[in-house]
Amino acid sequence: MSGRAFELQLKGYGLTTAEIHYRLPDYPKFLQLYIWQEYDLAPNFPELKGFLDFWQKDLEGPLHSIRIVHQRLIEPREWRAVDGIISIH
């Protein structure tokens, strides 16, 4: 895990995966699949929204549907203060 990824997780970001179905301009009857994955903030998903804005402005394949899965990898319940010292032989 990179330092940036860990820093984002500490700020509340979680791993977001988007399954993006889109149509090819030359073959509109066929659906293609693109998998996008990045650290993002739920429920607003600013990173994903930025990527989808880029897609609609700069790419030719019109979007058909998007399925999103999000999981925070570090949550507050995993952090706890330890009081004392534990000695191990």
N, CA, C and O atoms as a GROMACS GRO file, in nm:
protein
  356
    1MET      N    1   0.085  -0.117   0.000
    1MET     CA    2   0.000   0.000   0.000
    1MET      C    3   0.090   0.123   0.000
    1MET      O    4   0.186   0.131   0.077
    2SER      N    5   0.059   0.218  -0.085
    2SER     CA    6   0.140   0.340  -0.092
    2SER      C    7   0.104   0.433   0.025
    2SER      O    8   0.000   0.418   0.089
    3GLY      N    9   0.193   0.527   0.051
    3GLY     CA   10   0.169   0.623   0.157
    3GLY      C   11   0.046   0.709   0.132
    3GLY      O   12  -0.027   0.743   0.224
    4ARG      N   13   0.024   0.743   0.005
    4ARG     CA   14  -0.092   0.824  -0.032
    4ARG      C   15  -0.221   0.748  -0.003
    4ARG      O   16  -0.316   0.806   0.049
    5ALA      N   17  -0.224   0.619  -0.037
    5ALA     CA   18  -0.344   0.538  -0.014
    5ALA      C   19  -0.375   0.529   0.135
    5ALA      O   20  -0.491   0.542   0.175
    6PHE      N   21  -0.274   0.509   0.217
    6PHE     CA   22  -0.295   0.500   0.361
    6PHE      C   23  -0.344   0.632   0.416
    6PHE      O   24  -0.433   0.636   0.501
    7GLU      N   25  -0.287   0.741   0.368
    7GLU     CA   26  -0.328   0.874   0.413
    7GLU      C   27  -0.474   0.900   0.378
    7GLU      O   28  -0.549   0.953   0.460
    8LEU      N   29  -0.515   0.862   0.258
    8LEU     CA   30  -0.655   0.878   0.218
    8LEU      C   31  -0.748   0.796   0.306
    8LEU      O   32  -0.856   0.842   0.343
    9GLN      N   33  -0.708   0.674   0.339
    9GLN     CA   34  -0.790   0.589   0.424
    9GLN      C   35  -0.808   0.650   0.562
    9GLN      O   36  -0.916   0.642   0.621
   10LEU      N   37  -0.702   0.711   0.615
   10LEU     CA   38  -0.712   0.777   0.746
   10LEU      C   39  -0.806   0.898   0.740
   10LEU      O   40  -0.863   0.936   0.842
   11LYS      N   41  -0.821   0.957   0.623
   11LYS     CA   42  -0.912   1.072   0.605
   11LYS      C   43  -1.055   1.029   0.579
   11LYS      O   44  -1.143   1.113   0.560
   12GLY      N   45  -1.081   0.898   0.578
   12GLY     CA   46  -1.218   0.850   0.559
   12GLY      C   47  -1.250   0.796   0.422
   12GLY      O   48  -1.363   0.754   0.396
   13TYR      N   49  -1.152   0.796   0.332
   13TYR     CA   50  -1.175   0.743   0.199
   13TYR      C   51  -1.183   0.590   0.204
   13TYR      O   52  -1.119   0.526   0.287
   14GLY      N   53  -1.262   0.535   0.116
   14GLY     CA   54  -1.271   0.390   0.104
   14GLY      C   55  -1.246   0.350  -0.040
   14GLY      O   56  -1.248   0.433  -0.130
   15LEU      N   57  -1.223   0.223  -0.061
   15LEU     CA   58  -1.198   0.173  -0.195
   15LEU      C   59  -1.330   0.162  -0.270
   15LEU      O   60  -1.422   0.094  -0.225
   16THR      N   61  -1.339   0.230  -0.382
   16THR     CA   62  -1.460   0.231  -0.463
   16THR      C   63  -1.431   0.163  -0.596
   16THR      O   64  -1.332   0.193  -0.662
   17THR      N   65  -1.517   0.071  -0.633
   17THR     CA   66  -1.508   0.004  -0.761
   17THR      C   67  -1.636   0.030  -0.838
   17THR      O   68  -1.746   0.010  -0.785
   18ALA      N   69  -1.623   0.077  -0.961
   18ALA     CA   70  -1.739   0.104  -1.045
   18ALA      C   71  -1.733   0.014  -1.168
   18ALA      O   72  -1.632   0.009  -1.239
   19GLU      N   73  -1.842  -0.054  -1.193
   19GLU     CA   74  -1.858  -0.136  -1.313
   19GLU      C   75  -1.938  -0.051  -1.411
   19GLU      O   76  -2.058  -0.029  -1.392
   20ILE      N   77  -1.872  -0.004  -1.514
   20ILE     CA   78  -1.933   0.091  -1.608
   20ILE      C   79  -1.965   0.018  -1.739
   20ILE      O   80  -1.876  -0.034  -1.807
   21HIS      N   81  -2.092   0.016  -1.772
   21HIS     CA   82  -2.135  -0.042  -1.900
   21HIS      C   83  -2.160   0.073  -1.997
   21HIS      O   84  -2.224   0.173  -1.963
   22TYR      N   85  -2.107   0.059  -2.117
   22TYR     CA   86  -2.122   0.164  -2.217
   22TYR      C   87  -2.138   0.102  -2.355
   22TYR      O   88  -2.110  -0.016  -2.376
   23ARG      N   89  -2.184   0.183  -2.447
   23ARG     CA   90  -2.204   0.137  -2.585
   23ARG      C   91  -2.094   0.192  -2.675
   23ARG      O   92  -2.050   0.306  -2.658
   24LEU      N   93  -2.051   0.111  -2.768
   24LEU     CA   94  -1.954   0.157  -2.867
   24LEU      C   95  -2.027   0.241  -2.972
   24LEU      O   96  -2.137   0.205  -3.014
   25PRO      N   97  -1.968   0.352  -3.015
   25PRO     CA   98  -2.035   0.436  -3.115
   25PRO      C   99  -2.065   0.362  -3.246
   25PRO      O  100  -2.171   0.383  -3.306
   26ASP      N  101  -1.974   0.275  -3.291
   26ASP     CA  102  -1.993   0.205  -3.417
   26ASP      C  103  -2.086   0.084  -3.406
   26ASP      O  104  -2.142   0.039  -3.506
   27TYR      N  105  -2.103   0.031  -3.285
   27TYR     CA  106  -2.186  -0.088  -3.262
   27TYR      C  107  -2.278  -0.064  -3.143
   27TYR      O  108  -2.255  -0.120  -3.035
   28PRO      N  109  -2.382   0.018  -3.159
   28PRO     CA  110  -2.464   0.058  -3.045
   28PRO      C  111  -2.545  -0.056  -2.981
   28PRO      O  112  -2.598  -0.039  -2.872
   29LYS      N  113  -2.556  -0.172  -3.047
   29LYS     CA  114  -2.630  -0.284  -2.989
   29LYS      C  115  -2.546  -0.362  -2.888
   29LYS      O  116  -2.601  -0.442  -2.811
   30PHE      N  117  -2.415  -0.341  -2.888
   30PHE     CA  118  -2.326  -0.414  -2.798
   30PHE      C  119  -2.290  -0.329  -2.676
   30PHE      O  120  -2.267  -0.208  -2.686
   31LEU      N  121  -2.286  -0.394  -2.561
   31LEU     CA  122  -2.242  -0.328  -2.439
   31LEU      C  123  -2.098  -0.369  -2.410
   31LEU      O  124  -2.063  -0.486  -2.423
   32GLN      N  125  -2.018  -0.274  -2.370
   32GLN     CA  126  -1.881  -0.299  -2.327
   32GLN      C  127  -1.874  -0.275  -2.176
   32GLN      O  128  -1.961  -0.209  -2.118
   33LEU      N  129  -1.772  -0.329  -2.113
   33LEU     CA  130  -1.755  -0.314  -1.970
   33LEU      C  131  -1.619  -0.251  -1.940
   33LEU      O  132  -1.517  -0.291  -1.996
   34TYR      N  133  -1.620  -0.154  -1.850
   34TYR     CA  134  -1.497  -0.091  -1.802
   34TYR      C  135  -1.502  -0.092  -1.649
   34TYR      O  136  -1.603  -0.054  -1.590
   35ILE      N  137  -1.394  -0.137  -1.587
   35ILE     CA  138  -1.386  -0.139  -1.441
   35ILE      C  139  -1.296  -0.024  -1.395
   35ILE      O  140  -1.182  -0.012  -1.438
   36TRP      N  141  -1.350   0.061  -1.308
   36TRP     CA  142  -1.278   0.175  -1.252
   36TRP      C  143  -1.263   0.153  -1.102
   36TRP      O  144  -1.359   0.113  -1.036
   37GLN      N  145  -1.144   0.178  -1.048
   37GLN     CA  146  -1.122   0.159  -0.905
   37GLN      C  147  -1.032   0.269  -0.852
   37GLN      O  148  -0.926   0.297  -0.909
   38GLU      N  149  -1.075   0.331  -0.743
   38GLU     CA  150  -1.000   0.442  -0.684
   38GLU      C  151  -1.049   0.462  -0.541
   38GLU      O  152  -1.157   0.414  -0.505
   39TYR      N  153  -0.971   0.532  -0.460
   39TYR     CA  154  -1.016   0.568  -0.326
   39TYR      C  155  -1.108   0.689  -0.339
   39TYR      O  156  -1.075   0.786  -0.406
   40ASP      N  157  -1.225   0.681  -0.274
   40ASP     CA  158  -1.325   0.786  -0.288
   40ASP      C  159  -1.406   0.798  -0.159
   40ASP      O  160  -1.400   0.711  -0.072
   41LEU      N  161  -1.481   0.907  -0.147
   41LEU     CA  162  -1.564   0.932  -0.030
   41LEU      C  163  -1.711   0.903  -0.060
   41LEU      O  164  -1.770   0.962  -0.150
   42ALA      N  165  -1.769   0.810   0.015
   42ALA     CA  166  -1.912   0.781   0.002
   42ALA      C  167  -1.987   0.878   0.093
   42ALA      O  168  -1.931   0.917   0.195
   43PRO      N  169  -2.106   0.917   0.064
   43PRO     CA  170  -2.192   0.877  -0.046
   43PRO      C  171  -2.187   0.970  -0.166
   43PRO      O  172  -2.258   0.947  -0.264
   44ASN      N  173  -2.105   1.075  -0.161
   44ASN     CA  174  -2.102   1.172  -0.272
   44ASN      C  175  -2.014   1.131  -0.389
   44ASN      O  176  -2.040   1.171  -0.502
   45PHE      N  177  -1.911   1.051  -0.365
   45PHE     CA  178  -1.820   0.999  -0.466
   45PHE      C  179  -1.766   1.108  -0.560
   45PHE      O  180  -1.791   1.102  -0.680
   46PRO      N  181  -1.691   1.206  -0.506
   46PRO     CA  182  -1.639   1.313  -0.591
   46PRO      C  183  -1.539   1.264  -0.696
   46PRO      O  184  -1.538   1.317  -0.808
   47GLU      N  185  -1.457   1.166  -0.665
   47GLU     CA  186  -1.360   1.115  -0.763
   47GLU      C  187  -1.432   1.046  -0.879
   47GLU      O  188  -1.398   1.069  -0.995
   48LEU      N  189  -1.528   0.964  -0.848
   48LEU     CA  190  -1.604   0.894  -0.952
   48LEU      C  191  -1.683   0.991  -1.037
   48LEU      O  192  -1.688   0.977  -1.160
   49LYS      N  193  -1.745   1.090  -0.974
   49LYS     CA  194  -1.820   1.190  -1.051
   49LYS      C  195  -1.728   1.266  -1.146
   49LYS      O  196  -1.765   1.295  -1.260
   50GLY      N  197  -1.608   1.298  -1.099
   50GLY     CA  198  -1.510   1.365  -1.186
   50GLY      C  199  -1.472   1.278  -1.305
   50GLY      O  200  -1.462   1.327  -1.417
   51PHE      N  201  -1.452   1.149  -1.280
   51PHE     CA  202  -1.418   1.058  -1.389
   51PHE      C  203  -1.534   1.046  -1.488
   51PHE      O  204  -1.512   1.046  -1.609
   52LEU      N  205  -1.656   1.036  -1.438
   52LEU     CA  206  -1.772   1.024  -1.526
   52LEU      C  207  -1.796   1.153  -1.606
   52LEU      O  208  -1.839   1.148  -1.721
   53ASP      N  209  -1.768   1.268  -1.545
   53ASP     CA  210  -1.775   1.395  -1.619
   53ASP      C  211  -1.675   1.395  -1.733
   53ASP      O  212  -1.707   1.435  -1.845
   54PHE      N  213  -1.551   1.350  -1.705
   54PHE     CA  214  -1.449   1.338  -1.810
   54PHE      C  215  -1.498   1.245  -1.920
   54PHE      O  216  -1.483   1.276  -2.038
   55TRP      N  217  -1.554   1.131  -1.882
   55TRP     CA  218  -1.602   1.032  -1.979
   55TRP      C  219  -1.704   1.096  -2.073
   55TRP      O  220  -1.695   1.082  -2.195
   56GLN      N  221  -1.802   1.165  -2.016
   56GLN     CA  222  -1.909   1.221  -2.098
   56GLN      C  223  -1.861   1.335  -2.187
   56GLN      O  224  -1.915   1.355  -2.295
   57LYS      N  225  -1.760   1.410  -2.144
   57LYS     CA  226  -1.708   1.521  -2.223
   57LYS      C  227  -1.612   1.476  -2.332
   57LYS      O  228  -1.616   1.527  -2.444
   58ASP      N  229  -1.522   1.379  -2.298
   58ASP     CA  230  -1.410   1.350  -2.386
   58ASP      C  231  -1.412   1.214  -2.456
   58ASP      O  232  -1.335   1.192  -2.549
   59LEU      N  233  -1.498   1.123  -2.415
   59LEU     CA  234  -1.503   0.991  -2.477
   59LEU      C  235  -1.632   0.974  -2.556
   59LEU      O  236  -1.734   1.035  -2.524
   60GLU      N  237  -1.626   0.892  -2.658
   60GLU     CA  238  -1.741   0.880  -2.748
   60GLU      C  239  -1.843   0.775  -2.705
   60GLU      O  240  -1.959   0.783  -2.748
   61GLY      N  241  -1.807   0.679  -2.624
   61GLY     CA  242  -1.898   0.573  -2.585
   61GLY      C  243  -2.001   0.620  -2.484
   61GLY      O  244  -1.965   0.653  -2.371
   62PRO      N  245  -2.131   0.626  -2.522
   62PRO     CA  246  -2.232   0.670  -2.427
   62PRO      C  247  -2.251   0.569  -2.313
   62PRO      O  248  -2.248   0.448  -2.334
   63LEU      N  249  -2.271   0.621  -2.194
   63LEU     CA  250  -2.288   0.537  -2.076
   63LEU      C  251  -2.424   0.468  -2.078
   63LEU      O  252  -2.524   0.528  -2.118
   64HIS      N  253  -2.427   0.344  -2.036
   64HIS     CA  254  -2.552   0.268  -2.027
   64HIS      C  255  -2.593   0.252  -1.880
   64HIS      O  256  -2.705   0.286  -1.843
   65SER      N  257  -2.501   0.201  -1.797
   65SER     CA  258  -2.531   0.182  -1.655
   65SER      C  259  -2.401   0.175  -1.575
   65SER      O  260  -2.294   0.147  -1.629
   66ILE      N  261  -2.414   0.201  -1.447
   66ILE     CA  262  -2.298   0.199  -1.357
   66ILE      C  263  -2.339   0.130  -1.228
   66ILE      O  264  -2.443   0.162  -1.169
   67ARG      N  265  -2.257   0.036  -1.184
   67ARG     CA  266  -2.279  -0.031  -1.054
   67ARG      C  267  -2.159   0.003  -0.966
   67ARG      O  268  -2.045  -0.010  -1.009
   68ILE      N  269  -2.187   0.047  -0.844
   68ILE     CA  270  -2.082   0.095  -0.754
   68ILE      C  271  -2.077   0.007  -0.628
   68ILE      O  272  -2.179  -0.027  -0.570
   69VAL      N  273  -1.954  -0.028  -0.589
   69VAL     CA  274  -1.930  -0.098  -0.463
   69VAL      C  275  -1.826  -0.016  -0.387
   69VAL      O  276  -1.725   0.027  -0.444
   70HIS      N  277  -1.851   0.006  -0.258
   70HIS     CA  278  -1.762   0.090  -0.177
   70HIS      C  279  -1.737   0.022  -0.044
   70HIS      O  280  -1.830  -0.029   0.019
   71GLN      N  281  -1.612   0.023   0.000
   71GLN     CA  282  -1.577  -0.036   0.130
   71GLN      C  283  -1.469   0.048   0.196
   71GLN      O  284  -1.362   0.068   0.140
   72ARG      N  285  -1.499   0.095   0.315
   72ARG     CA  286  -1.395   0.163   0.394
   72ARG      C  287  -1.304   0.055   0.450
   72ARG      O  288  -1.352  -0.042   0.508
   73LEU      N  289  -1.175   0.072   0.434
   73LEU     CA  290  -1.080  -0.029   0.478
   73LEU      C  291  -1.032  -0.007   0.621
   73LEU      O  292  -0.998  -0.101   0.691
   74ILE      N  293  -1.031   0.119   0.663
   74ILE     CA  294  -0.995   0.152   0.801
   74ILE      C  295  -1.114   0.227   0.860
   74ILE      O  296  -1.158   0.328   0.805
   75GLU      N  297  -1.165   0.177   0.970
   75GLU     CA  298  -1.279   0.241   1.034
   75GLU      C  299  -1.244   0.275   1.179
   75GLU      O  300  -1.152   0.215   1.235
   76PRO      N  301  -1.315   0.368   1.240
   76PRO     CA  302  -1.282   0.410   1.375
   76PRO      C  303  -1.278   0.296   1.477
   76PRO      O  304  -1.200   0.303   1.572
   77ARG      N  305  -1.358   0.195   1.461
   77ARG     CA  306  -1.361   0.088   1.560
   77ARG      C  307  -1.232   0.008   1.564
   77ARG      O  308  -1.208  -0.067   1.659
   78GLU      N  309  -1.148   0.022   1.462
   78GLU     CA  310  -1.023  -0.052   1.458
   78GLU      C  311  -0.912   0.018   1.536
   78GLU      O  312  -0.808  -0.042   1.563
   79TRP      N  313  -0.932   0.142   1.572
   79TRP     CA  314  -0.832   0.218   1.646
   79TRP      C  315  -0.874   0.225   1.792
   79TRP      O  316  -0.988   0.259   1.822
   80ARG      N  317  -0.782   0.194   1.881
   80ARG     CA  318  -0.811   0.205   2.023
   80ARG      C  319  -0.682   0.239   2.096
   80ARG      O  320  -0.572   0.199   2.056
   81ALA      N  321  -0.697   0.312   2.203
   81ALA     CA  322  -0.581   0.349   2.283
   81ALA      C  323  -0.542   0.231   2.372
   81ALA      O  324  -0.628   0.164   2.429
   82VAL      N  325  -0.413   0.208   2.382
   82VAL     CA  326  -0.363   0.102   2.470
   82VAL      C  327  -0.295   0.170   2.587
   82VAL      O  328  -0.208   0.255   2.570
   83ASP      N  329  -0.337   0.131   2.706
   83ASP     CA  330  -0.281   0.190   2.827
   83ASP      C  331  -0.191   0.089   2.894
   83ASP      O  332  -0.239  -0.012   2.946
   84GLY      N  333  -0.062   0.114   2.894
   84GLY     CA  334   0.032   0.023   2.958
   84GLY      C  335   0.130  -0.036   2.861
   84GLY      O  336   0.124  -0.011   2.741
   85ILE      N  337   0.219  -0.115   2.913
   85ILE     CA  338   0.322  -0.180   2.833
   85ILE      C  339   0.309  -0.330   2.852
   85ILE      O  340   0.293  -0.378   2.964
   86ILE      N  341   0.316  -0.403   2.745
   86ILE     CA  342   0.310  -0.549   2.749
   86ILE      C  343   0.449  -0.602   2.719
   86ILE      O  344   0.506  -0.572   2.614
   87SER      N  345   0.504  -0.680   2.810
   87SER     CA  346   0.638  -0.738   2.790
   87SER      C  347   0.625  -0.879   2.737
   87SER      O  348   0.547  -0.960   2.788
   88ILE      N  349   0.702  -0.909   2.634
   88ILE     CA  350   0.706  -1.043   2.576
   88ILE      C  351   0.849  -1.094   2.589
   88ILE      O  352   0.944  -1.021   2.558
   89HIS      N  353   0.865  -1.215   2.634
   89HIS     CA  354   1.000  -1.271   2.654
   89HIS      C  355   1.082  -1.262   2.531
   89HIS      O  356   1.198  -1.304   2.531
   0.00000   0.00000   0.00000
